[in-house]
Amino acid sequence: MRMKTNLLEDALSLPIPERIKLADEIYRSIDQDMNDSISPETLAKMEHRDADHEASPKSGCTIEELEKQLFNRK
């Protein structure tokens, strides 16, 4: 773990603009890896549902309503 500790220490010692750039690049790499692990079918469904929601934002439900629906199932 020594290398990771040094890596973190090195990253934290960077000037703020460089840390922001590094954080953004790390985030983008994670986002890309996450997208790569999602099947094309699942991604298409997610995009379709997102488009439906964008077209009609009030068609969704609150997290509380969703929890109630999920926990009241038998």
C-alpha positions as CSV (number, residue, x, y, z in Angstrom):
1,M,0.0,0.0,0.0
2,R,3.0,2.3,0.2
3,M,2.7,3.2,-3.5
4,K,-0.9,4.1,-3.1
5,T,-0.1,6.3,-0.1
6,N,2.6,8.0,-2.1
7,L,0.3,8.4,-5.0
8,L,-2.4,10.0,-2.8
9,E,0.2,12.3,-1.2
10,D,1.5,13.3,-4.6
11,A,-2.0,14.0,-5.8
12,L,-2.9,16.1,-2.8
13,S,0.3,18.1,-3.1
14,L,-0.7,19.3,-6.6
15,P,-2.0,22.9,-7.1
16,I,-5.8,23.1,-7.0
17,P,-6.3,23.5,-10.7
18,E,-4.2,20.3,-11.4
19,R,-6.1,18.4,-8.7
20,I,-9.4,19.4,-10.3
21,K,-8.1,18.3,-13.7
22,L,-6.9,15.0,-12.2
23,A,-10.2,14.4,-10.3
24,D,-12.1,15.1,-13.5
25,E,-10.0,12.7,-15.5
26,I,-10.4,10.0,-12.8
27,Y,-14.2,10.5,-12.7
28,R,-14.4,10.4,-16.5
29,S,-12.5,7.1,-16.6
30,I,-14.8,5.6,-14.0
31,D,-17.9,6.8,-15.9
32,Q,-16.5,5.2,-19.1
33,D,-15.7,2.0,-17.3
34,M,-19.3,1.9,-15.8
35,N,-20.8,2.5,-19.3
36,D,-18.6,-0.2,-20.8
37,S,-20.0,-2.7,-18.2
38,I,-23.6,-1.9,-19.0
39,S,-25.1,-4.1,-21.8
40,P,-26.3,-2.2,-24.9
41,E,-29.8,-3.4,-24.2
42,T,-29.8,-2.0,-20.7
43,L,-28.2,1.2,-21.8
44,A,-30.9,1.6,-24.5
45,K,-33.6,1.1,-21.9
46,M,-32.0,3.6,-19.6
47,E,-31.8,6.2,-22.4
48,H,-35.4,5.6,-23.4
49,R,-36.6,6.0,-19.8
50,D,-34.5,9.2,-19.4
51,A,-36.1,10.6,-22.7
52,D,-39.6,9.7,-21.4
53,H,-38.9,11.5,-18.1
54,E,-37.4,14.5,-19.9
55,A,-40.5,14.7,-22.1
56,S,-42.9,14.4,-19.1
57,P,-41.0,15.1,-15.8
58,K,-44.2,14.9,-13.7
59,S,-44.8,11.3,-14.8
60,G,-42.3,10.0,-12.3
61,C,-42.7,9.5,-8.5
62,T,-40.8,10.6,-5.5
63,I,-38.4,8.3,-3.7
64,E,-40.8,8.0,-0.8
65,E,-43.6,6.8,-3.2
66,L,-41.2,4.4,-4.8
67,E,-40.1,3.0,-1.4
68,K,-43.7,2.6,-0.4
69,Q,-44.5,0.7,-3.6
70,L,-41.4,-1.6,-3.2
71,F,-41.9,-2.3,0.5
72,N,-45.6,-3.0,0.2
73,R,-45.1,-5.7,-2.4
74,K,-45.8,-9.3,-1.4
